[in-house]
Amino acid sequence: MTLTSRLAAVALASLLASGTAFAQATAPATKTDTAVTADKKAPKERSAESLECSKQADAKGLKGKERKKFRRECIKEAKAGTAAPAAEKK
């Protein structure tokens, strides 16, 4: 055997042996991984107060920080308004 054929045989053997070292399988997705991903993608349900305050902000043409501030205060007042009659009934 000549030197070049020996080098070729060694190179071929090393390629065959190292090929399995790089073939790593990824871990299968578990049910909890897919559930977490589904939760992130699913939109949250909006309350009636939130929807009504959004409509009011749209009617006033509010955008950006003003809209966010208006909605926050509107929802806070709406929830306070609905909680007060329930407290009076007791």
C-alpha positions in Angstrom: 0.0 0.0 0.0 1.3 3.4 -0.8 1.3 6.4 1.5 -1.5 8.3 -0.3 -3.8 5.3 -0.2 -3.2 4.9 3.5 -3.9 8.5 4.1 -7.1 8.2 2.1 -8.2 5.1 4.1 -7.5 6.9 7.4 -9.4 10.0 6.3 -12.4 7.9 5.2 -12.4 6.0 8.4 -12.3 9.1 10.5 -15.1 10.7 8.5 -17.3 7.6 9.1 -16.5 7.5 12.8 -17.0 11.2 13.5 -20.3 11.4 11.5 -22.3 9.9 14.4 -20.8 12.4 16.9 -22.3 15.3 15.0 -25.7 13.7 14.5 -27.5 14.7 17.6 -31.2 14.5 17.9 -33.2 17.3 19.5 -35.2 16.6 22.6 -38.9 15.9 21.8 -41.3 18.6 22.9 -43.1 17.7 26.0 -46.8 18.6 26.7 -45.8 21.4 29.1 -43.6 23.0 26.4 -46.4 23.1 23.9 -48.9 24.3 26.5 -46.7 27.2 27.5 -46.2 28.1 23.8 -50.0 27.9 23.3 -50.6 30.2 26.3 -48.2 32.8 24.9 -49.9 32.9 21.6 -53.5 32.8 22.8 -54.9 36.3 23.3 -56.4 37.1 26.7 -60.1 37.7 27.0 -60.9 41.4 27.5 -63.4 42.5 30.1 -66.5 44.5 29.4 -65.0 47.5 31.1 -61.9 47.2 29.0 -63.9 47.1 25.8 -66.1 50.0 26.8 -63.1 52.1 27.7 -61.4 51.3 24.4 -64.6 52.5 22.6 -64.6 55.7 24.5 -60.9 56.3 23.8 -61.5 55.7 20.1 -64.4 58.2 20.1 -62.1 60.8 21.7 -59.4 60.0 19.2 -56.8 59.2 21.9 -53.5 57.6 21.0 -50.3 56.6 22.7 -49.7 57.6 26.3 -52.9 59.6 26.5 -55.0 56.6 25.5 -53.2 54.3 27.9 -53.7 56.7 30.8 -57.3 57.3 29.9 -58.0 53.5 29.6 -56.3 52.8 32.9 -58.3 55.4 34.8 -61.5 54.5 33.0 -61.2 50.8 33.9 -60.3 51.7 37.5 -63.4 53.8 37.8 -65.6 51.2 36.1 -64.4 48.5 38.5 -64.9 50.7 41.5 -68.4 51.6 40.3 -69.4 48.0 39.9 -67.8 46.9 43.2 -69.6 49.7 45.3 -73.3 48.4 44.6 -72.2 44.9 45.6 -70.8 46.2 48.9 -74.0 48.1 49.6 -76.3 45.0 49.2 -74.7 43.2 52.1 
